[in-house]
């Protein structure tokens, strides 16, 4: 059974749910909150492996790049499944990679932007927009 769907408009709620399921299914991954967005959404970082070589991937830096988040999340799931099965992924032994390399992934750098374009919080945005317009008219 697959946890990550690449057939849906992704948002910060789906990311949070997917990370929770991945962590319960694959407890060897490390999921941390590294900060919060302006609107209070957590910004997550996932660590795969424990090797001295370090690699960093990020996604959804800009709002309209939300599709990059499910791509990275699917990679995390495929990596974990390969680790559990002691199999290769893209020609690499995941067990060897796990020991030699630490992969850091920030799957959604800009959760507010993603939620904006996937319409997760249109009512919140409307309130913020009115508040911002009011402040602008004062100056």
C-alpha positions as CSV (number, residue, x, y, z in Angstrom):
1,X,0.0,0.0,0.0
2,X,1.4,3.4,-1.0
3,X,1.3,6.3,1.5
4,X,2.2,9.1,-0.9
5,X,-0.2,10.0,-3.7
6,X,1.2,11.9,-6.6
7,X,-2.3,12.4,-8.0
8,X,-3.6,15.2,-5.7
9,X,-3.1,18.9,-5.1
10,X,-0.7,18.8,-2.3
11,X,-0.9,21.2,0.7
12,X,0.6,21.6,4.2
13,X,-2.1,19.4,5.8
14,X,-1.5,16.5,3.4
15,X,2.3,16.9,4.0
16,X,1.7,16.7,7.8
17,X,-0.5,13.6,7.4
18,X,1.9,11.9,5.1
19,X,4.9,12.5,7.3
20,X,3.0,11.1,10.3
21,X,2.2,7.9,8.4
22,X,5.7,7.6,7.0
23,X,7.1,8.0,10.5
24,X,4.8,5.3,11.9
25,X,5.6,2.9,9.1
26,X,9.3,3.6,8.9
27,X,10.5,4.6,12.4
28,X,14.1,4.8,11.3
29,X,13.5,8.2,9.5
30,X,14.1,11.4,11.4
31,X,11.4,14.1,11.0
32,X,11.9,17.4,12.7
33,X,10.3,20.8,12.6
34,X,12.9,23.4,11.8
35,X,10.7,26.5,12.0
36,X,7.3,27.9,11.2
37,X,5.9,29.9,8.3
38,X,4.5,33.4,8.6
39,X,1.0,31.9,9.0
40,X,2.3,29.3,11.6
41,X,2.6,26.2,9.5
42,X,5.5,23.9,10.5
43,X,8.5,23.7,8.2
44,X,9.8,20.1,8.2
45,X,13.1,18.5,7.6
46,X,13.6,14.8,7.1
47,X,16.9,12.9,7.5
48,X,17.5,9.6,5.8
49,X,20.6,7.7,6.6
50,X,23.5,8.3,9.0
51,X,26.6,8.5,6.9
52,X,29.3,11.2,6.8
53,X,28.5,12.4,3.3
54,X,25.6,14.9,3.3
55,X,23.1,15.8,0.6
56,X,20.3,18.3,0.8
57,X,17.1,18.5,-1.3
58,X,14.3,21.0,-1.0
59,X,11.0,21.6,-2.7
60,X,8.2,24.1,-2.9
61,X,10.3,27.1,-2.5
62,X,7.9,29.1,-4.7
63,X,4.2,28.7,-4.4
64,X,3.5,27.4,-7.9
65,X,6.2,24.7,-7.5
66,X,4.0,22.6,-5.1
67,X,4.3,19.6,-7.5
68,X,7.9,19.2,-6.3
69,X,6.8,18.3,-2.8
70,X,4.9,15.0,-3.7
71,X,7.9,14.1,-5.9
72,X,10.3,14.3,-3.0
73,X,7.8,12.7,-0.6
74,X,7.5,9.8,-3.1
75,X,11.3,9.5,-3.1
76,X,11.3,9.3,0.7
77,X,8.7,6.5,0.6
78,X,10.6,4.6,-2.1
79,X,13.8,5.0,-0.2
80,X,12.3,3.7,3.0
81,X,10.6,0.8,1.3
82,X,13.9,-0.2,-0.4
83,X,15.6,0.0,2.9
84,X,13.1,-2.3,4.6
85,X,13.3,-4.8,1.7
86,X,17.1,-4.5,1.5
87,X,16.8,-3.7,-2.2
88,X,18.2,-1.3,-4.7
89,X,16.7,2.0,-5.7
90,X,17.8,3.6,-9.0
91,X,20.7,1.1,-9.1
92,X,21.9,2.0,-5.5
93,X,21.9,-0.3,-2.5
94,X,19.8,1.7,-0.1
95,X,21.4,-0.2,2.9
96,X,24.9,1.0,1.7
97,X,23.6,4.5,1.0
98,X,22.0,4.6,4.5
99,X,25.4,3.9,6.1
100,X,27.5,6.2,3.9
101,X,25.2,9.2,3.3
102,X,22.9,11.4,5.2
103,X,20.1,12.8,3.0
104,X,18.4,15.9,4.3
105,X,15.1,16.8,2.7
106,X,12.9,19.9,3.3
107,X,9.8,18.9,1.3
108,X,7.9,22.2,1.6
109,X,10.0,25.3,2.2
110,X,7.0,27.6,1.6
111,X,3.9,26.0,3.0
112,X,2.0,29.4,3.0
113,X,2.6,29.8,-0.7
114,X,1.6,26.2,-1.5
115,X,-1.6,26.5,0.6
116,X,-2.4,29.7,-1.3
117,X,-2.2,28.2,-4.8
118,X,-3.9,25.0,-3.8
119,X,-6.6,27.0,-2.1
120,X,-6.3,25.4,1.3
121,X,-7.1,28.7,3.2
122,X,-9.0,31.1,1.0
123,X,-11.0,32.5,3.9
124,X,-7.8,33.2,5.9
125,X,-6.2,34.8,2.9
126,X,-9.2,37.0,2.4
127,X,-9.0,38.3,6.0
128,X,-5.2,38.9,5.7
129,X,-5.7,40.7,2.4
130,X,-8.3,43.0,3.8
131,X,-6.1,43.7,6.8
132,X,-3.1,44.4,4.6
133,X,-5.2,46.7,2.3
134,X,-6.4,48.7,5.3
135,X,-2.8,49.1,6.6
136,X,-1.7,50.2,3.1
137,X,-4.3,52.9,3.0
138,X,-3.1,54.4,6.3
139,X,0.3,55.2,4.9
